[in-house]
């Protein structure tokens, strides 16, 4: 999706009724530093969903419907400094 946007530094997509992020959607967005997905309809973050976003320092996911986040969802975000998950449906549960 972002293949021809090699200089793109910020992706700002709040209030777009996004329900799902497909794996690989950001694989060509390696220069992006800020990703704003606030106020969408995301319910879950799948395995390695942010793969390719190796330079992201700020990720905004507030006010979605997030209930489940795969443990590897943020794996590639080594430079992440700000992660906003407020006002979602997350619960602190441990399944053994």
Backbone as JSON, one array per atom type, in Angstrom:
{
  "sequence": "XXXXXXXXXXXXXXXXXXXXXXXXXXXXXXXXXXXXXXXXXXXXXXXXXXXXXXXXXXXXXXXXXXXXXXXXXXXXXXXXXXXXXXXXXXXXXXXX",
  "N": [[0.81, -1.2, 0.0], [1.94, 1.27, 0.75], [4.09, 1.47, -0.93], [5.15, 3.29, -2.93], [5.73, 5.5, -1.45], [8.24, 6.39, -0.32], [9.41, 8.48, 1.12], [7.71, 9.17, 3.09], [6.9, 10.27, 6.3], [4.99, 10.46, 8.28], [1.94, 8.93, 9.12], [-1.36, 9.59, 9.18], [-4.32, 8.66, 10.22], [-6.82, 8.99, 11.69], [-10.22, 8.4, 12.75], [-11.34, 6.89, 10.56], [-12.85, 4.63, 10.38], [-11.5, 2.2, 10.32], [-11.27, -1.22, 10.49], [-9.63, -3.42, 10.5], [-6.19, -4.26, 10.34], [-4.26, -5.4, 7.86], [-1.76, -7.92, 7.68], [1.46, -6.93, 6.72], [0.76, -4.52, 5.58], [2.22, -2.24, 6.19], [4.79, -2.74, 5.28], [6.43, -1.41, 3.43], [6.89, 1.03, 4.52], [9.11, 2.09, 5.87], [10.35, 4.46, 6.69], [8.59, 5.9, 8.18], [7.75, 7.71, 11.06], [5.77, 8.53, 12.8], [2.66, 7.18, 13.58], [-0.71, 7.44, 13.42], [-3.6, 6.08, 14.45], [-5.9, 6.61, 15.81], [-9.25, 6.55, 17.16], [-10.59, 4.68, 15.49], [-11.99, 1.54, 14.44], [-10.69, -0.69, 15.35], [-10.32, -3.95, 16.64], [-8.54, -5.91, 17.28], [-5.0, -6.58, 17.29], [-3.01, -8.15, 15.14], [-0.49, -10.75, 14.74], [2.76, -9.53, 14.29], [1.84, -7.18, 13.0], [2.75, -4.58, 12.63], [5.02, -4.79, 11.14], [7.8, -3.63, 9.36], [7.71, -1.01, 10.1], [10.1, 0.2, 11.21], [11.2, 2.57, 12.14], [9.36, 3.94, 13.66], [8.46, 6.13, 16.2], [6.34, 7.1, 17.58], [3.16, 5.9, 18.31], [-0.21, 5.9, 17.97], [-3.09, 4.63, 19.22], [-5.39, 5.08, 20.55], [-8.8, 5.1, 21.71], [-10.04, 3.09, 20.14], [-11.46, -0.11, 19.57], [-10.02, -2.05, 20.81], [-9.42, -5.28, 21.97], [-7.76, -7.43, 21.98], [-4.33, -8.02, 21.75], [-1.78, -9.3, 19.94], [1.15, -10.89, 21.21], [3.4, -10.39, 19.62], [2.86, -8.14, 18.17], [4.04, -5.58, 18.42], [6.67, -6.05, 17.9], [8.66, -5.21, 15.97], [9.02, -2.56, 16.52], [11.34, -1.09, 17.58], [12.27, 1.48, 18.13], [10.24, 2.77, 19.39], [8.77, 5.24, 21.37], [6.49, 6.51, 22.32], [3.42, 5.18, 23.11], [0.09, 5.08, 22.76], [-2.68, 3.8, 24.17], [-5.06, 4.36, 25.34], [-8.52, 4.3, 26.44], [-9.6, 1.93, 25.27], [-10.74, -1.47, 24.95], [-9.28, -3.2, 26.46], [-8.25, -5.74, 28.72], [-6.64, -6.85, 31.68], [-5.54, -9.87, 31.54], [-4.48, -13.17, 32.24], [-3.74, -16.12, 30.69], [-3.32, -19.43, 31.38]],
  "CA": [[0.0, 0.0, 0.0], [2.77, 2.46, 0.87], [5.29, 1.16, -1.71], [5.7, 4.45, -3.63], [5.82, 6.61, -0.51], [9.5, 6.15, 0.38], [9.78, 9.61, 1.97], [6.62, 9.38, 4.03], [7.35, 10.28, 7.7], [3.85, 10.4, 9.19], [0.68, 8.41, 8.61], [-2.38, 10.15, 10.06], [-5.57, 8.06, 9.77], [-7.86, 8.91, 12.71], [-11.63, 8.49, 12.35], [-11.56, 6.34, 9.23], [-13.6, 3.4, 10.51], [-10.64, 1.06, 10.0], [-11.64, -2.35, 11.34], [-8.57, -4.44, 10.51], [-4.92, -3.97, 9.69], [-3.74, -6.63, 7.26], [-0.34, -8.14, 7.81], [2.24, -6.46, 5.59], [0.29, -3.23, 5.06], [3.23, -1.2, 6.41], [6.13, -3.28, 4.99], [7.24, -0.46, 2.64], [6.82, 2.33, 5.19], [10.21, 2.02, 6.84], [10.77, 5.79, 7.16], [7.53, 6.49, 9.0], [8.12, 7.93, 12.46], [4.54, 8.72, 13.57], [1.49, 6.51, 13.03], [-1.9, 7.78, 14.2], [-4.78, 5.3, 14.09], [-6.89, 6.88, 16.85], [-10.69, 6.65, 16.87], [-11.05, 3.78, 14.44], [-12.79, 0.44, 14.96], [-9.81, -1.85, 15.51], [-10.62, -4.8, 17.78], [-7.37, -6.73, 17.6], [-3.75, -6.37, 16.56], [-2.51, -9.48, 14.81], [0.93, -11.06, 14.78], [3.67, -8.72, 13.47], [1.04, -6.27, 12.18], [3.48, -3.35, 12.35], [6.27, -5.14, 10.47], [8.21, -2.63, 8.38], [7.73, 0.31, 10.73], [11.29, 0.13, 12.06], [11.57, 3.89, 12.64], [8.25, 4.57, 14.38], [8.72, 6.55, 17.58], [5.05, 7.42, 18.19], [2.06, 5.09, 17.8], [-1.44, 6.32, 18.63], [-4.17, 3.68, 19.01], [-6.43, 5.41, 21.53], [-10.21, 5.17, 21.33], [-10.48, 2.05, 19.21], [-12.22, -1.16, 20.28], [-9.03, -3.11, 21.02], [-9.64, -6.26, 23.02], [-6.7, -8.42, 21.93], [-3.09, -7.63, 21.09], [-0.84, -10.42, 19.86], [2.43, -10.54, 21.86], [4.42, -9.96, 18.65], [2.35, -7.01, 17.39], [4.95, -4.43, 18.47], [8.01, -6.63, 17.83], [9.6, -4.47, 15.13], [9.02, -1.14, 16.9], [12.47, -0.93, 18.51], [12.47, 2.9, 18.44], [8.99, 3.31, 19.94], [8.87, 6.04, 22.6], [5.13, 6.85, 22.76], [2.37, 4.23, 22.72], [-1.15, 5.52, 23.39], [-3.73, 2.79, 24.07], [-6.16, 4.71, 26.25], [-9.93, 4.2, 26.02], [-9.86, 0.73, 24.48], [-11.46, -2.48, 25.72], [-8.27, -4.14, 26.94], [-8.32, -6.18, 30.11], [-5.44, -7.53, 32.13], [-5.86, -11.28, 31.76], [-3.41, -14.13, 32.02], [-4.26, -17.45, 30.39], [-2.29, -20.46, 31.58]],
  "C": [[0.85, 1.26, 0.0], [4.06, 2.34, 0.05], [5.91, 2.41, -2.35], [5.86, 5.67, -2.74], [7.1, 6.51, 0.32], [9.93, 7.28, 1.3], [8.75, 9.93, 3.04], [7.12, 9.24, 5.47], [6.21, 10.14, 8.7], [2.63, 9.85, 8.45], [-0.38, 8.8, 9.62], [-3.75, 9.68, 9.56], [-6.63, 7.96, 10.88], [-9.25, 9.0, 12.08], [-11.9, 8.02, 10.92], [-12.32, 5.02, 9.23], [-12.8, 2.17, 10.08], [-10.94, -0.05, 11.0], [-10.51, -3.36, 11.49], [-7.34, -3.9, 9.81], [-4.37, -5.28, 9.16], [-2.24, -6.71, 7.46], [0.37, -7.66, 6.55], [1.83, -5.1, 5.05], [1.36, -2.14, 5.19], [4.64, -1.64, 5.98], [7.01, -2.34, 4.17], [7.25, 0.93, 3.26], [7.93, 2.47, 6.24], [10.67, 3.38, 7.36], [9.75, 6.48, 8.05], [7.97, 6.56, 10.45], [6.89, 8.08, 13.36], [3.39, 8.04, 12.84], [0.31, 6.78, 13.96], [-3.1, 7.02, 13.64], [-5.88, 5.47, 15.14], [-8.31, 6.9, 16.28], [-11.11, 5.89, 15.62], [-11.84, 2.66, 15.11], [-11.98, -0.84, 15.12], [-10.16, -2.62, 16.76], [-9.43, -5.64, 18.21], [-6.18, -6.33, 16.75], [-3.11, -7.73, 16.38], [-0.99, -9.56, 14.91], [1.72, -10.18, 13.8], [2.97, -7.7, 12.59], [1.79, -4.99, 11.81], [4.84, -3.62, 11.7], [6.57, -4.12, 9.38], [8.34, -1.25, 8.98], [8.91, 0.42, 11.71], [11.72, 1.47, 12.64], [10.46, 4.61, 13.4], [8.67, 4.88, 15.81], [7.43, 6.85, 18.32], [3.94, 6.62, 17.51], [0.82, 5.4, 18.63], [-2.59, 5.39, 18.24], [-5.34, 3.92, 19.96], [-7.81, 5.41, 20.88], [-10.58, 4.29, 20.13], [-11.35, 1.1, 20.01], [-11.3, -2.32, 20.64], [-9.35, -3.97, 22.23], [-8.47, -7.25, 23.1], [-5.51, -7.87, 21.16], [-2.16, -8.82, 21.11], [0.49, -10.0, 20.49], [3.51, -10.06, 20.9], [4.01, -8.7, 17.87], [3.34, -5.85, 17.32], [6.42, -4.84, 18.3], [9.03, -5.77, 17.08], [9.76, -3.0, 15.53], [10.1, -0.84, 17.93], [12.7, 0.52, 18.93], [11.26, 3.56, 19.09], [9.22, 4.0, 21.28], [7.5, 6.35, 23.18], [4.17, 5.82, 22.2], [1.11, 4.62, 23.48], [-2.25, 4.5, 23.1], [-4.95, 3.13, 24.91], [-7.53, 4.55, 25.58], [-10.16, 3.09, 25.0], [-10.59, -0.26, 25.39], [-10.52, -3.56, 26.25], [-8.51, -4.48, 28.4], [-7.03, -6.91, 30.43], [-5.79, -8.96, 32.49], [-4.64, -12.13, 31.47], [-4.06, -15.49, 31.8], [-3.13, -18.45, 30.5], [-2.71, -21.74, 30.91]]
}
